[in-house]
Amino acid sequence: MKSRSLRLRLAAGGALAITLALFVTGFGLALLFERHAMRSLADGLEVDLRQVLAAIEINADGQPKLLRQPSDPRFVEPLSGLYWQISMGDGLDLHSRSLWDYSLPMPADSLIAGEVHRHLIEGPANSQVLAVERTLLLTSQGKSIPVRVVVAADVGHVAAARSAFILDLIPALVLLGGVLSAATWVQIGLGLRPLLRLREAVEAIRRGRARQIEGPVPSEVEPLVNEINSLLVSQAAEIERSRARAGDLAHGLKTPLAALAADARLLRDKGENEIAERIEQLGEAMRRHVERELVRARIHGTRGHRETQATAVLPLVNSLIAIQRRAAEGQHLLFEVDCRPDATIAIEKADLAEVLGNLIENAARHARRKVRVTVQSDGGAAVEDDGPGIAEEQRTLVLQRGHQLDRKGDGAGLGLAIVQEVLEANGRQLKLDRSVLGGLRASF
Protein backbone atom coordinates (compact mmCIF):
# COMPACT_ATOMS: atom_id res chain seq x y z
CA MET A 1 0.00 0.00 0.00
CA LYS A 2 1.41 3.35 -0.94
CA SER A 3 2.36 5.96 1.65
CA ARG A 4 0.00 8.40 -0.07
CA SER A 5 -2.92 6.05 0.54
CA LEU A 6 -5.80 7.70 2.35
CA ARG A 7 -6.76 4.33 3.83
CA LEU A 8 -3.24 3.90 5.22
CA ARG A 9 -3.25 7.40 6.72
CA LEU A 10 -6.61 6.84 8.40
CA ALA A 11 -5.53 3.42 9.64
CA ALA A 12 -2.27 4.84 11.03
CA GLY A 13 -4.14 7.67 12.72
CA GLY A 14 -6.67 5.23 14.16
CA ALA A 15 -3.92 2.92 15.41
CA LEU A 16 -2.14 5.84 17.07
CA ALA A 17 -5.38 7.03 18.70
CA ILE A 18 -6.24 3.49 19.89
CA THR A 19 -2.74 2.97 21.31
CA LEU A 20 -2.84 6.29 23.15
CA ALA A 21 -6.36 5.61 24.44
CA LEU A 22 -5.40 2.12 25.67
CA PHE A 23 -2.28 3.49 27.37
CA VAL A 24 -4.30 6.18 29.15
CA THR A 25 -6.98 3.61 30.00
CA GLY A 26 -4.43 1.18 31.43
CA PHE A 27 -2.75 3.92 33.46
CA GLY A 28 -6.11 5.17 34.71
CA LEU A 29 -7.34 1.70 35.65
CA ALA A 30 -4.10 0.94 37.50
CA LEU A 31 -4.42 4.24 39.39
CA LEU A 32 -8.07 3.55 40.24
CA PHE A 33 -7.18 0.04 41.39
CA GLU A 34 -4.46 1.41 43.66
CA ARG A 35 -6.79 4.04 45.11
CA HIS A 36 -9.47 1.41 45.72
CA ALA A 37 -6.95 -0.89 47.39
CA MET A 38 -5.72 1.94 49.59
CA ARG A 39 -9.28 2.84 50.58
CA SER A 40 -10.00 -0.80 51.37
CA LEU A 41 -6.81 -0.99 53.43
CA ALA A 42 -7.71 2.21 55.30
CA ASP A 43 -11.22 0.91 56.01
CA GLY A 44 -9.75 -2.32 57.41
CA LEU A 45 -7.33 -0.33 59.56
CA GLU A 46 -10.20 1.71 60.99
CA VAL A 47 -11.89 -1.54 62.04
CA ASP A 48 -8.67 -2.58 63.79
CA LEU A 49 -8.44 0.92 65.30
CA ARG A 50 -11.87 0.58 66.82
CA GLN A 51 -10.87 -2.78 68.34
CA VAL A 52 -7.81 -1.18 69.93
CA LEU A 53 -9.80 1.80 71.20
CA ALA A 54 -12.39 -0.50 72.74
CA ALA A 55 -9.69 -2.40 74.65
CA ILE A 56 -7.85 0.60 76.15
CA GLU A 57 -8.11 1.65 79.81
CA ILE A 58 -5.99 3.63 82.28
CA ASN A 59 -4.52 1.65 85.19
CA ALA A 60 -4.02 2.91 88.75
CA ASP A 61 -0.65 4.39 87.80
CA GLY A 62 -2.29 6.53 85.11
CA GLN A 63 -0.76 4.48 82.28
CA PRO A 64 -2.72 3.11 79.29
CA LYS A 65 -3.39 -0.57 79.29
CA LEU A 66 -4.72 -2.83 76.50
CA LEU A 67 -7.13 -5.33 77.94
CA ARG A 68 -7.11 -7.62 74.87
CA GLN A 69 -5.18 -7.87 71.62
CA PRO A 70 -6.88 -7.21 68.27
CA SER A 71 -8.09 -10.33 66.53
CA ASP A 72 -5.62 -10.26 63.64
CA PRO A 73 -2.63 -12.50 64.52
CA ARG A 74 -0.25 -10.35 62.49
CA PHE A 75 -0.19 -7.85 65.39
CA VAL A 76 1.93 -10.31 67.41
CA GLU A 77 4.17 -11.43 64.54
CA PRO A 78 7.38 -9.36 64.37
CA LEU A 79 7.58 -7.04 61.35
CA SER A 80 4.47 -8.62 59.88
CA GLY A 81 3.36 -5.40 58.25
CA LEU A 82 0.42 -4.72 60.60
CA TYR A 83 1.06 -2.61 63.71
CA TRP A 84 -0.60 -0.65 66.49
CA GLN A 85 0.86 2.01 68.74
CA ILE A 86 -0.49 3.95 71.77
CA SER A 87 1.20 7.07 73.11
CA MET A 88 0.50 9.69 75.77
CA GLY A 89 2.07 13.09 75.40
CA ASP A 90 5.55 12.99 73.94
CA GLY A 91 6.56 9.57 75.11
CA LEU A 92 5.83 6.11 73.75
CA ASP A 93 3.88 3.94 76.11
CA LEU A 94 2.61 0.84 74.27
CA HIS A 95 2.97 -0.82 70.85
CA SER A 96 2.28 -4.16 69.23
CA ARG A 97 4.82 -6.98 69.25
CA SER A 98 4.91 -6.72 65.44
CA LEU A 99 6.73 -3.36 65.76
CA TRP A 100 9.44 -5.05 67.84
CA ASP A 101 11.72 -2.18 68.89
CA TYR A 102 10.61 0.30 66.25
CA SER A 103 8.50 3.41 66.88
CA LEU A 104 6.21 4.82 64.20
CA PRO A 105 7.33 8.43 63.49
CA MET A 106 3.92 10.07 63.53
CA PRO A 107 3.84 13.64 62.21
CA ALA A 108 2.80 16.53 64.42
CA ASP A 109 -0.95 16.65 64.11
CA SER A 110 -3.76 18.37 65.96
CA LEU A 111 -6.48 15.84 66.44
CA ILE A 112 -9.94 16.63 67.66
CA ALA A 113 -11.35 13.92 69.89
CA GLY A 114 -13.19 11.37 67.76
CA GLU A 115 -11.60 12.53 64.48
CA VAL A 116 -9.68 10.00 62.37
CA HIS A 117 -6.62 11.04 60.32
CA ARG A 118 -4.64 9.06 57.74
CA HIS A 119 -0.92 9.40 56.94
CA LEU A 120 1.65 7.74 54.69
CA ILE A 121 4.78 7.44 56.81
CA GLU A 122 8.01 5.46 56.97
CA GLY A 123 7.74 2.10 58.68
CA PRO A 124 10.12 -0.62 59.81
CA ALA A 125 12.89 -1.72 57.43
CA ASN A 126 12.44 1.42 55.29
CA SER A 127 8.97 0.32 54.30
CA GLN A 128 6.08 2.68 53.67
CA VAL A 129 3.00 2.26 55.81
CA LEU A 130 -0.47 3.73 55.89
CA ALA A 131 -1.26 4.92 59.41
CA VAL A 132 -4.74 5.59 60.75
CA GLU A 133 -4.83 7.54 64.03
CA ARG A 134 -7.36 8.87 66.48
CA THR A 135 -7.14 10.70 69.83
CA LEU A 136 -9.05 9.26 72.77
CA LEU A 137 -9.70 11.16 76.03
CA LEU A 138 -9.52 8.91 79.07
CA THR A 139 -10.26 9.94 82.71
CA SER A 140 -7.88 9.04 85.52
CA GLN A 141 -8.08 10.45 89.04
CA GLY A 142 -10.41 13.16 87.85
CA LYS A 143 -8.11 14.14 85.00
CA SER A 144 -8.74 13.87 81.24
CA ILE A 145 -5.75 12.21 79.61
CA PRO A 146 -5.41 12.37 75.78
CA VAL A 147 -4.26 9.08 74.29
CA ARG A 148 -3.05 8.91 70.65
CA VAL A 149 -3.89 5.55 69.10
CA VAL A 150 -2.35 4.53 65.74
CA VAL A 151 -2.95 1.45 63.63
CA ALA A 152 -0.69 1.06 60.54
CA ALA A 153 -0.18 -1.40 57.71
CA ASP A 154 2.56 -1.87 55.14
CA VAL A 155 1.39 -0.69 51.66
CA GLY A 156 3.93 -2.86 49.81
CA HIS A 157 1.33 -5.52 49.14
CA VAL A 158 -0.84 -2.84 47.50
CA ALA A 159 1.96 -2.12 45.01
CA ALA A 160 2.36 -5.87 44.42
CA ALA A 161 -1.38 -6.21 43.85
CA ARG A 162 -1.26 -3.28 41.45
CA SER A 163 1.56 -4.92 39.46
CA ALA A 164 -0.38 -8.20 39.30
CA PHE A 165 -3.47 -6.28 38.20
CA ILE A 166 -1.49 -4.59 35.40
CA LEU A 167 -0.13 -7.95 34.21
CA ASP A 168 -3.68 -9.29 34.08
CA LEU A 169 -4.89 -6.10 32.41
CA ILE A 170 -2.35 -6.08 29.55
CA PRO A 171 -3.80 -9.10 27.64
CA ALA A 172 -7.29 -7.64 27.98
CA LEU A 173 -6.10 -4.29 26.62
CA VAL A 174 -4.28 -6.00 23.75
CA LEU A 175 -7.44 -7.93 22.88
CA LEU A 176 -9.48 -4.75 23.12
CA GLY A 177 -6.93 -3.00 20.89
CA GLY A 178 -7.27 -5.76 18.29
CA VAL A 179 -11.06 -5.49 18.34
CA LEU A 180 -10.93 -1.71 18.07
CA SER A 181 -8.40 -1.90 15.23
CA ALA A 182 -10.62 -4.32 13.30
CA ALA A 183 -13.61 -2.07 13.93
CA THR A 184 -11.58 0.94 12.78
CA TRP A 185 -10.56 -0.87 9.58
CA VAL A 186 -14.19 -1.75 8.88
CA GLN A 187 -15.22 1.82 9.60
CA ILE A 188 -12.54 3.16 7.25
CA GLY A 189 -13.73 0.76 4.55
CA LEU A 190 -17.32 1.91 4.99
CA GLY A 191 -16.24 5.54 5.01
CA LEU A 192 -14.18 5.17 1.82
CA ARG A 193 -16.76 3.06 0.00
CA PRO A 194 -18.32 6.15 -1.66
CA LEU A 195 -14.89 6.96 -3.10
CA LEU A 196 -14.66 3.40 -4.46
CA ARG A 197 -18.07 3.83 -6.10
CA LEU A 198 -16.91 7.18 -7.45
CA ARG A 199 -13.84 5.51 -8.97
CA GLU A 200 -16.02 2.83 -10.53
CA ALA A 201 -18.31 5.51 -11.93
CA VAL A 202 -15.35 7.36 -13.46
CA GLU A 203 -14.04 4.09 -14.91
CA ALA A 204 -17.49 3.44 -16.40
CA ILE A 205 -17.31 6.87 -18.04
CA ARG A 206 -13.82 6.16 -19.36
CA ARG A 207 -14.93 2.83 -20.80
CA GLY A 208 -18.01 4.38 -22.38
CA ARG A 209 -20.62 2.66 -20.21
CA ALA A 210 -21.85 5.99 -18.83
CA ARG A 211 -21.66 9.66 -19.70
CA GLN A 212 -21.96 11.14 -16.21
CA ILE A 213 -21.73 10.15 -12.57
CA GLU A 214 -25.25 9.34 -11.51
CA GLY A 215 -27.00 8.17 -8.36
CA PRO A 216 -27.07 9.46 -4.80
CA VAL A 217 -23.70 10.34 -3.27
CA PRO A 218 -22.73 11.50 0.24
CA SER A 219 -22.96 15.23 0.77
CA GLU A 220 -19.19 15.38 1.42
CA VAL A 221 -18.33 14.24 -2.13
CA GLU A 222 -21.33 15.77 -3.89
CA PRO A 223 -19.46 19.01 -4.79
CA LEU A 224 -16.68 16.89 -6.37
CA VAL A 225 -19.22 14.85 -8.34
CA ASN A 226 -20.92 18.03 -9.57
CA GLU A 227 -17.60 19.47 -10.71
CA ILE A 228 -16.70 16.25 -12.54
CA ASN A 229 -20.08 16.15 -14.28
CA SER A 230 -19.71 19.79 -15.29
CA LEU A 231 -16.25 19.07 -16.65
CA LEU A 232 -17.60 16.11 -18.63
CA VAL A 233 -20.35 18.25 -20.13
CA SER A 234 -17.83 20.92 -21.13
CA GLN A 235 -15.46 18.32 -22.55
CA ALA A 236 -18.22 16.65 -24.56
CA ALA A 237 -19.28 20.02 -25.97
CA GLU A 238 -15.70 20.89 -26.90
CA ILE A 239 -15.17 17.49 -28.55
CA GLU A 240 -18.37 17.93 -30.54
CA ARG A 241 -17.22 21.36 -31.69
CA SER A 242 -13.82 19.94 -32.70
CA ARG A 243 -15.46 17.12 -34.64
CA ALA A 244 -17.72 19.60 -36.38
CA ARG A 245 -14.75 21.77 -37.35
CA ALA A 246 -12.84 18.73 -38.64
CA GLY A 247 -15.89 17.62 -40.60
CA ASP A 248 -16.40 21.08 -42.06
CA LEU A 249 -12.75 21.23 -43.08
CA ALA A 250 -12.86 17.78 -44.67
CA HIS A 251 -16.07 18.45 -46.54
CA GLY A 252 -14.74 21.83 -47.62
CA LEU A 253 -11.77 20.10 -49.23
CA LYS A 254 -13.84 17.54 -51.12
CA THR A 255 -15.03 19.98 -53.75
CA PRO A 256 -11.51 21.30 -54.58
CA LEU A 257 -10.25 17.71 -54.72
CA ALA A 258 -13.03 16.75 -57.10
CA ALA A 259 -12.20 19.77 -59.27
CA LEU A 260 -8.53 18.78 -59.18
CA ALA A 261 -9.41 15.26 -60.31
CA ALA A 262 -11.53 16.69 -63.16
CA ASP A 263 -8.64 18.90 -64.26
CA ALA A 264 -6.35 15.87 -64.27
CA ARG A 265 -8.76 14.04 -66.56
CA LEU A 266 -8.83 17.05 -68.93
CA LEU A 267 -5.04 17.10 -69.03
CA ARG A 268 -4.97 13.37 -69.73
CA ASP A 269 -7.45 13.88 -72.58
CA LYS A 270 -5.08 16.50 -74.03
CA GLY A 271 -2.15 14.09 -73.88
CA GLU A 272 -0.49 15.53 -70.75
CA ASN A 273 -0.31 12.13 -69.11
CA GLU A 274 2.72 12.81 -66.90
CA ILE A 275 1.27 16.00 -65.42
CA ALA A 276 -2.15 14.36 -65.06
CA GLU A 277 -0.63 11.40 -63.19
CA ARG A 278 1.24 13.68 -60.80
CA ILE A 279 -1.92 15.66 -60.10
CA GLU A 280 -3.90 12.48 -59.54
CA GLN A 281 -1.27 11.17 -57.11
CA LEU A 282 -1.31 14.48 -55.27
CA GLY A 283 -5.09 14.49 -55.13
CA GLU A 284 -5.16 10.90 -53.89
CA ALA A 285 -2.67 11.71 -51.14
CA MET A 286 -4.77 14.69 -50.08
CA ARG A 287 -7.91 12.56 -50.12
CA ARG A 288 -6.25 9.98 -47.89
CA HIS A 289 -5.21 12.75 -45.50
CA VAL A 290 -8.79 14.01 -45.33
CA GLU A 291 -10.20 10.55 -44.73
CA ARG A 292 -7.67 9.80 -42.01
CA GLU A 293 -8.36 13.08 -40.24
CA LEU A 294 -12.06 12.28 -40.31
CA VAL A 295 -11.24 8.93 -38.76
CA ARG A 296 -9.15 10.67 -36.09
CA ALA A 297 -12.00 13.04 -35.30
CA ARG A 298 -14.44 10.14 -35.00
CA ILE A 299 -12.06 8.14 -32.78
CA HIS A 300 -11.33 10.99 -30.39
CA GLY A 301 -14.93 12.11 -30.35
CA THR A 302 -16.33 8.70 -29.46
CA ARG A 303 -13.50 7.36 -27.29
CA GLY A 304 -14.90 6.36 -23.93
CA HIS A 305 -18.51 7.11 -24.97
CA ARG A 306 -19.68 3.89 -26.53
CA GLU A 307 -20.25 0.27 -25.70
CA THR A 308 -17.76 -2.23 -27.12
CA GLN A 309 -19.35 -4.19 -29.97
CA ALA A 310 -18.24 -7.58 -31.27
CA THR A 311 -17.67 -7.51 -35.04
CA ALA A 312 -17.75 -10.55 -37.31
CA VAL A 313 -14.27 -10.65 -38.80
CA LEU A 314 -14.39 -12.95 -41.83
CA PRO A 315 -16.89 -10.93 -43.94
CA LEU A 316 -15.01 -7.73 -43.18
CA VAL A 317 -11.61 -9.22 -44.09
CA ASN A 318 -12.99 -10.64 -47.36
CA SER A 319 -14.44 -7.26 -48.33
CA LEU A 320 -11.18 -5.47 -47.53
CA ILE A 321 -9.16 -8.00 -49.56
CA ALA A 322 -11.60 -7.66 -52.47
CA ILE A 323 -11.01 -3.91 -52.47
CA GLN A 324 -7.26 -4.41 -52.30
CA ARG A 325 -7.27 -6.87 -55.19
CA ARG A 326 -8.68 -4.13 -57.42
CA ALA A 327 -5.76 -1.84 -56.60
CA ALA A 328 -2.65 -1.97 -58.74
CA GLU A 329 -0.36 -3.29 -55.99
CA GLY A 330 -2.79 -6.07 -55.03
CA GLN A 331 -3.54 -7.59 -58.42
CA HIS A 332 -0.50 -9.90 -58.47
CA LEU A 333 -0.63 -10.97 -54.79
CA LEU A 334 -1.88 -14.13 -53.13
CA PHE A 335 -4.07 -13.36 -50.08
CA GLU A 336 -4.42 -16.06 -47.43
CA VAL A 337 -7.05 -15.84 -44.66
CA ASP A 338 -6.89 -18.01 -41.54
CA CYS A 339 -10.14 -17.26 -39.73
CA ARG A 340 -13.04 -19.26 -38.34
CA PRO A 341 -16.40 -18.38 -39.90
CA ASP A 342 -17.86 -17.41 -36.53
CA ALA A 343 -14.81 -15.45 -35.29
CA THR A 344 -15.47 -12.02 -33.75
CA ILE A 345 -13.31 -9.22 -32.37
CA ALA A 346 -14.60 -6.89 -29.66
CA ILE A 347 -13.99 -3.69 -31.66
CA GLU A 348 -16.63 -1.54 -33.31
CA LYS A 349 -16.93 -2.35 -37.04
CA ALA A 350 -15.79 1.03 -38.38
CA ASP A 351 -12.72 0.98 -36.13
CA LEU A 352 -11.88 -2.62 -37.01
CA ALA A 353 -12.24 -1.80 -40.72
CA GLU A 354 -9.85 1.13 -40.29
CA VAL A 355 -7.31 -1.08 -38.50
CA LEU A 356 -7.42 -4.10 -40.79
CA GLY A 357 -7.79 -1.95 -43.92
CA ASN A 358 -4.63 0.00 -43.17
CA LEU A 359 -2.69 -3.13 -42.19
CA ILE A 360 -3.74 -5.07 -45.31
CA GLU A 361 -3.05 -2.08 -47.55
CA ASN A 362 0.37 -1.59 -45.98
CA ALA A 363 1.19 -5.31 -46.36
CA ALA A 364 0.03 -5.32 -50.00
CA ARG A 365 2.18 -2.28 -50.79
CA HIS A 366 5.36 -4.01 -49.58
CA ALA A 367 4.65 -7.71 -50.27
CA ARG A 368 6.36 -9.59 -53.08
CA ARG A 369 3.84 -12.38 -53.61
CA LYS A 370 1.85 -13.17 -50.45
CA VAL A 371 -0.20 -11.48 -47.71
CA ARG A 372 -1.62 -13.52 -44.84
CA VAL A 373 -4.39 -12.45 -42.43
CA THR A 374 -4.77 -14.51 -39.25
CA VAL A 375 -7.55 -14.06 -36.69
CA GLN A 376 -6.52 -15.51 -33.35
CA SER A 377 -8.73 -17.31 -30.85
CA ASP A 378 -8.01 -14.73 -28.13
CA GLY A 379 -9.68 -11.93 -30.05
CA GLY A 380 -6.54 -10.59 -31.74
CA ALA A 381 -5.41 -10.57 -35.35
CA ALA A 382 -2.21 -10.44 -37.37
CA VAL A 383 -1.39 -9.31 -40.92
CA GLU A 384 1.87 -10.62 -42.48
CA ASP A 385 3.67 -10.20 -45.78
CA ASP A 386 6.73 -11.62 -47.51
CA GLY A 387 8.25 -8.25 -48.28
CA PRO A 388 11.52 -6.77 -47.03
CA GLY A 389 10.14 -6.15 -43.52
CA ILE A 390 11.28 -3.46 -41.12
CA ALA A 391 14.47 -3.51 -39.10
CA GLU A 392 13.92 -3.86 -35.36
CA GLU A 393 15.45 -0.47 -34.55
CA GLN A 394 13.07 1.23 -37.00
CA ARG A 395 9.79 -0.34 -35.84
CA THR A 396 9.19 2.33 -33.24
CA LEU A 397 9.75 5.08 -35.80
CA VAL A 398 7.10 3.86 -38.25
CA LEU A 399 4.45 4.19 -35.54
CA GLN A 400 5.17 7.91 -35.29
CA ARG A 401 2.82 10.15 -37.17
CA GLY A 402 4.14 11.20 -40.60
CA HIS A 403 7.18 8.93 -40.61
CA GLN A 404 7.79 6.91 -43.79
CA LEU A 405 10.52 4.42 -44.51
CA ASP A 406 9.46 4.13 -48.17
CA ARG A 407 10.08 7.64 -49.49
CA LYS A 408 9.12 6.61 -53.00
CA GLY A 409 5.60 5.56 -52.10
CA ASP A 410 2.49 7.74 -52.30
CA GLY A 411 1.51 7.16 -48.65
CA ALA A 412 1.30 9.92 -46.11
CA GLY A 413 2.97 8.09 -43.25
CA LEU A 414 -0.27 8.11 -41.26
CA GLY A 415 -1.55 4.55 -41.66
CA LEU A 416 0.23 2.72 -38.84
CA ALA A 417 0.00 5.75 -36.55
CA ILE A 418 -3.77 5.86 -37.03
CA VAL A 419 -3.99 2.09 -36.54
CA GLN A 420 -2.19 2.51 -33.23
CA GLU A 421 -4.53 5.33 -32.17
CA VAL A 422 -7.63 3.29 -33.04
CA LEU A 423 -6.31 0.29 -31.10
CA GLU A 424 -5.39 2.41 -28.08
CA ALA A 425 -8.89 3.89 -28.13
CA ASN A 426 -10.16 0.32 -27.81
CA GLY A 427 -7.71 -0.67 -25.08
CA ARG A 428 -5.37 -2.61 -27.39
CA GLN A 429 -1.82 -2.28 -28.64
CA LEU A 430 -0.15 -2.67 -32.03
CA LYS A 431 2.94 -4.90 -32.15
CA LEU A 432 5.42 -5.11 -35.03
CA ASP A 433 7.84 -8.01 -35.44
CA ARG A 434 9.33 -10.35 -38.01
CA SER A 435 6.99 -12.64 -39.99
CA VAL A 436 7.70 -16.26 -40.80
CA LEU A 437 7.01 -15.23 -44.41
CA GLY A 438 10.08 -13.05 -44.25
CA GLY A 439 8.46 -9.62 -44.08
CA LEU A 440 6.59 -7.66 -41.42
CA ARG A 441 4.06 -9.10 -38.98
CA ALA A 442 1.65 -6.51 -37.55
CA SER A 443 -0.54 -7.90 -34.76
CA PHE A 444 -2.81 -6.73 -31.96
N, C-alpha and C positions, 0 to 999 in steps of 0.2 A: 504494500500500500504506500502510496507516495506521501511525502511529508506535507504536500500541499492539500492533502485530502481533508475535506471538511469533516467527514466521519471520524478520521483519526484525531483531528483536533478536539472534537466534541468528546470522543472517548477518553483522550488524555486528560482533558479538563474534568470530566466526570470521575476518572480514577483518582486524580489529585484531590478533588473535593471529598470523595468517599474515604480516602486514606486519612485526610485531615480530620474529617468528622469522626471516624473510628478511633483515631488517636485521642481526640478530645473526649469522646465518650468513654474510652477505657480509663483515661486519667480521672474523669469525673466520677465514674463508678468506683474506682479504687479509693478516691477521696471520701465518697459517701460511705463506702464500706468501713473505712477507718473511723469516720466520725460515729457511725452507728455502733461499732465495736467499743469505742471509747465511752459512749453514752451507756451502753449495756454494762461495761465495767464499772462506771461511776455509780450506776443504780445498784449494782451488787455490793459495792463498797458501802453505800448508804445503809443497806440492810445490815451488813456487818457492824457498821457504826452504831446503829440502834441497839444491837445486841450488847455491844460494849457499854454503851450508855446505861442500859438497863441493869447491868451487873456492877456498876460503880457505887461505892459508899465510902464515907470518911470514917476511919477508925478513931479510937479514943485519943490517939496521938495527933489527930488532925491530918493524917496522911490518907491519900486515896487508896482504896483497896478494891480489887476485882473479885467479886464473889464467885464467878464461874467463867470459864474460858468460852470464847465463841465456838460455834459448832464446827467450823471448818478446821480440819486437822493441820492444814498448812501453817496455822499460826504457831504451832509448837515445833515445826520442822525448821532447822536453821537455814537461813537464806533461801527460803522456799519461794519468795516472791510475794508473799502476802503478810502484812505486818500491821500491828496496832501500837500506839504510843499514847501515854497519858502524862501530862505535865502540869505543874502548878507553879505559876510565877515564871522565874527564869531558870529554874532547875528542872532536871529530868527526874521523874519519880518512878514511873513504871513503863515497861514495854514488853512486847511479846518475845517469846524465846526465839522466834524466827529472825528477829533483828540481831540476835547474839550480842555483840558489844558495840553495835553501831547505833547512832542517834540520828533520826531524821531531821535534817536542817530546815525546819519550817520557816518561811519568811515572816517578817514582822507584819502582823495583820490585826486589824481591829474588828473583832467579832462581836456582834450583838447576840445576846443569849437566844438560843434556838435557831440561829441562822447557820446554814451549811455553806462552806466555801470549798472550792476545788483548786488544786495546784499541781503543776508538773514540776517535780523537784528531782534532785540527784539522790539515788538510793545506794544500797550496799553494792560493792564491787563495780563502781562507776555505772551502775544501771540507772535507768530513768523510770521513775515511779509516778503514778497518779495518786495524789493524797486528797482525802476527803476529811475535813475537820469541822468540829463544832465545839462551842464553849458551853459548859454546863456549870450552873451555880449550885453549889452544895452548902448546907448549913452545918456548922460545927461550933459548939459552945456559943451559940447565939451569933456567930459570925457567918457571913456569906463568902464562900471561898470559890473563886472561878477556877474551873478545871478545863484544860484544853485537851480534847480527845481527837486523835488522828488515826484513821485507818488508811493504809496505802497498799497499792499492788503494782508489781512490775508490769510495764506496758510492752515489754519485749515480745510477748506472745501475740500482742495485737499486730505488731509489725510482721511477725511470722505468718499470722493468719491473712494479713493483707497480701503478702507475697504469694501464698498459696491460692488466694482468691484471683490474683492477677494471672497466675499460671493456668487456672481453670477458665479464666475469662478469654485468654488469647485465642484458643481454638474456636470459641463461639463468635468472637469478633471476626476472625478470618472467614468463617462460614458465612456470617452476615455480609462481609465485604464481597464474597463471591456472589451471593444472591443479589446484592445491590448492583454489582458490576453487570451481571446478566440482565437485570431489569433495565439498567442504563443503556446497554447495547440494544435491547429491544425498543426502548423509548427513542433512541437515536434513529433506529431503522424506521420506526413509524413516523418520526418527525421529518426524515429525509425522503420518505416515499413520494410526496408530491413532486420533489425534484426529479426522482426517477421517472415518474409519469410524464413530467415535462420533457425529459430527455427522449423518452419514447415518442412523444408527440412531435418533437423536432425531427427525430429520425424518420418518422412517417412522412413528414413534409419533404425531407430530403429525398426519400425514395419514391415520392409521388403518390403516396396513398392518401394524403390529405393536403389541403391548401392552407389551412390555418389551425391554430391550437384551439380546440373546442372543449366544451364540458366545464363543469364547476371546478374551480381551483381555490386553494386557501387564500384568504385576503392578503397574506404576507407576500405571495408571489403573483397576485393578480396584476399589480402595476407592470411587472416584468413581462407577463403574458400579453398584456395590452400593447406594450412597446414592440414586442416581437411581431404580433399580428399587424400592427401598423407598418412595421418595416417590410413585412412580406407583401402587404398591399402596395406599398410604394415600389418595391422591387418588381412585382408583377407588372405594374403600370409602365415602369421604365423599360422592362424587357419587351413589352408589347409595342411601345413606341420605337424601340430599336429594330424590332422585326419589321414594323411597318416602313421605317426608313430604308432598311435593306431591300425590302420588296419593291418599294417605289424606285430605288436606284436600279435594281435588276430589270424591272419592267421598262424603265426609261431607256435602258441600253438595248433592249430587244429590237426596237424599231431601227436605230442606227445600224445594228448588226445585220438586220434583214436587208437594209439598203446597201450595205457593204457587200453582202452576198450577191445581190442583184447586179451591182456594178461589176463584180468579178465575172459573172456570167456574160455580161455585155462585152467585157474585154476578151473573154475566151472566144465569143462569137466573131470578134474582129481579128482573131489570130494572135492575140497577146497572151499566149498560154502561160509563159513564165511568170508574168506579172499577176495574172489571174490566180495562179496557184499560190503565189506568196500571199496575196490578199485573202484567199480562202483559208490558208493555214493560220493567218493572223486572226481572222474572224472566228475560226474554230477554237483557237486558244482563248480568245476573249469570251466566247460562249461558255467554255468549260469553267473559266473563272467565275462567271456570273452564276452558273448552276451550283458550283461549289460554295459560293458565298450564301446562296439561298439555303443550301443544306446546313451550313454553319448557323445561320439565323434560326432555322427550325430546330436544330439540336439544342442550342443554348436557350431558346425560348421555351422548349418543352422539357428540358432536363429537370428531373425531380418533380414533374407535375403530371405524370401519367402512370398508369398501371402497366407492368411488364406483360407483354403479350407473347405467346408462343407462336412462332411462324413455321409453317411447313417448308422444309428446305428444298426438297428435290424439285418441285415445280419451279421454284424461284431460280435455282441453279441452272436448270435446263433453259429457262427463258433468257438468262444472262449469257449463257454459252451460245444460244441461237443468235443473239444480237452480235456477239463477238465474231462469230463465224462469217457474218456479212461484212465485217471490216477487213481492210486490206491485210493487216498483220495476222488475222486469224484464219484466213482462207486455207492456208497450207498446213495448219496445226492439227494434231490429234488431241482431242479433249477426253480425258477419262474422269468418270464420276464414281466415287465409292460412297454410296449413301443409301440407307434403308428407305423404303417408300414412305414409312410412317415417321421418319425422323423429324424432330422439331428443335428449334433453338429459341430460347426465351429472350428474343430481341424483337422489337416492333418491326413490321415488314419493311417499311421505308428505310429504316436504319440498316437492317440486314442487307437490303438491296444495295445500299450505298457502300457498305463494307465489302461484300462479296464482289460487287461490280467493279470496284476499284482494284481489288486484289486480282481478279481474273484478267482485267484489262492490262494491268501492270505485268502479269505473268506472260500474257500473250505477246506483249510488246518486246519482251526479252527472250522468249523461248525459241529454241531452234526447231524442235519438231513436236514436243509434247507438253501439255498442261494437265495437271491432275488436281481434282478437287475432292477432298476427303472430309466427310462429316463424322465426327467422333461420337461415341456413345455418351460421353459426359457433357454433351451440349456445346462442344467447341467445334471448330472447323479449321482446315488447313488448305492452302493453295500452293502448289509446287510447280516448278518449271525446270527444263533441262538447259537453261541458258547459262551465261557466264557466272551468275550469282553475284553476291556482294561480299567483299572482304569483311572480316569480323570487326576490324577497327572502323569501318565506314557505316556499319548498320545503325549506329545511333544517329549519325548525320542525316541519313535519308528520312528519318522520322521528323526532322525539323522542317518547319514550314518554308517552302520556297527552295529547298535544296535539291539539286538534281545531279546525279552522277553521269547520266547520259545527256551531254550538252547538245547532241545533234538531234535529239527527239523534239517533238512538238508539245510535250507535256509542260505543265506549269509548276511542277514540283510540289503540288498540293495533295495528290492522291493519298499517299501513305499517312501524311499528317492528318488529313481529314478522317481517314480510317481510324487512326489512333484516338482522335477526339470523339468519334461516334462510339467507339468501344468503351472509352473512359466514362462517357455519359451513361452507359449501360452497366457500369461496374466491372468491365473486363479490360484486358490488356493485350496489346499486339506484341508478338514475339517473332523475331527474324532469326533464322539459322540456316544451316546448309541442308539442302534436300538430297535424298538418296538418288534423285535423277541427275544431280550434278549442279543444279542451279540454286535458286532461292526457295526457301520454305517459309511462308508467312502464315502464322497460326494464331488463334485466340481461344 
